[in-house]
Amino acid sequence: MPAVPSTPEQARTTPGRQPVSAVRTGVGVWFVGARGSVATTAVAGSAAVVAGLHPATGMVTETPPFASAGLPALASLVFGGHDTASCPLPKRAEALAEGGVLPHGLPSAVRAELAAADKEIRPGGPLPGDTRTDEELITSFAADITDFVAGRGLARAVVINVSSTEPAPRPGDPRLPASSLYAAAALRAGCPYINFTPSTGLRAAALQNTVAACGLPHAGRDGKTGQTLLRSVLAPMFVQRALAVRAWSGSNLLGGGDGAALADPAAAAAKNAGKERVLADTLGTTPEGQVHIDDVPSLGDWKTAWDHIAFDGFLGSRMILQTIWQGCDSALAAPLVLDLARLVARAHEVGMAGPLTRLGFYFKDPDGGPAALSDQYGELLAFAADLGESR
């Protein structure tokens, strides 16, 4: 199954690095899951910041160290995507405002921007009963992306997976999971790819040769927004202070689409793998304890994460640290998604290729690099400096 251009003619029309012309100056952001809470919040939030209605709180790329990195302006981003849902973005934004995710009145203030993005959303899949092969689906999805880039006169586009978590594929499954179909389509269309979910994406075994040969930058996996963000700060503290962690248990209460998706034990297992990785990478071992995920529909897009850490102090003194994190996942994720879109688009512009390991700051399960958040931030600053030197 080919997942990148398979003929010389195709390769010439979908190169890994596209030149910027005087006409093609915009940057596309193509969301997989374009009508979900994260994508809707990102589109509405981008419009609000550009219009001066709200500050860019949570956007690391809007802080001084990134001013000289040559990142595309927020106003240059053009949104589109795939989704299996049919609710228009303006209506989705109204629902998020009713739930307290978006500020009251914001959906009306940025309705034109939401409607413009909604016109660029194409049907996703595969839906039940879809008889198309993997190759046919990849070809269809890639055509949607290339039509978007050409139709809007864009210099380039970045594909970002923000859809619901899917279970890990079963051994021997002859079909690619949906996330991998979209990832392959991104490469086919000559676009960098970001996996902000725990789903398989580019890590499918069948895509490894394609990924190695594509000449495109990519980053992932699973955005680090709450509980794992805190773990990546606390775990190094125990190591640096020579305190022995005996057990680290956690619980998540969440609703909305994520809560429903993660009610599936297989999807929850895929999610928890990233949460456990930061502890194993930092502590050098996996402590006792598990993370439990409970679907509480009444919470909507809000979540509560609780951690219970048992550790030993001097002379074997037994001690406990407990943390509680309460927040809105979409509001935590959206600025990070906008950061990543700008950083990866710039990396593509200057000709970078392969896994962008210095973007581990944003992921639970990154493509490499250190596990501690402070170290990851240092890598991110070095990455920004390199992007600036390429101007």
Buried (B, 14 or more C-beta within 10 A) or exposed (E): EBBBBEEEEEBEEBEBBBEEEEEBEBBBBBBBBBBBBBBBBBBBBBBBBBEEBBEBEBBBBBEEBBEEBBBBEBEBBBBBBBBBBEBBBBBBBBBBBEBEBBBEEBBEBBBEBBEBBBEBBBEBBBEEEEEEEBBEBBBBBBBBBBBBBEEBEBBBBBBBBBBBBBBBBEEEEEBBBBBBBBBBBBBBBBBBBBBBBBBBBBBBEBBEEBBEEBBBBBBBBBBBBBBBBBBBEBBBEBBEEEBEBBEBBBBBBBBBBBBBBBEBEEBBBBBBBBBBBBBEBBBEEEBEBEBEBBBBEEBBBBBBBBBBBBBBEEEEEEEEBEBEBEBBBBBBBBBBBBBBBBBBBBBBBBEBBBBBBBBBBBBBBBBEBBBBBEBBBBBBBEBBBBBBEBE
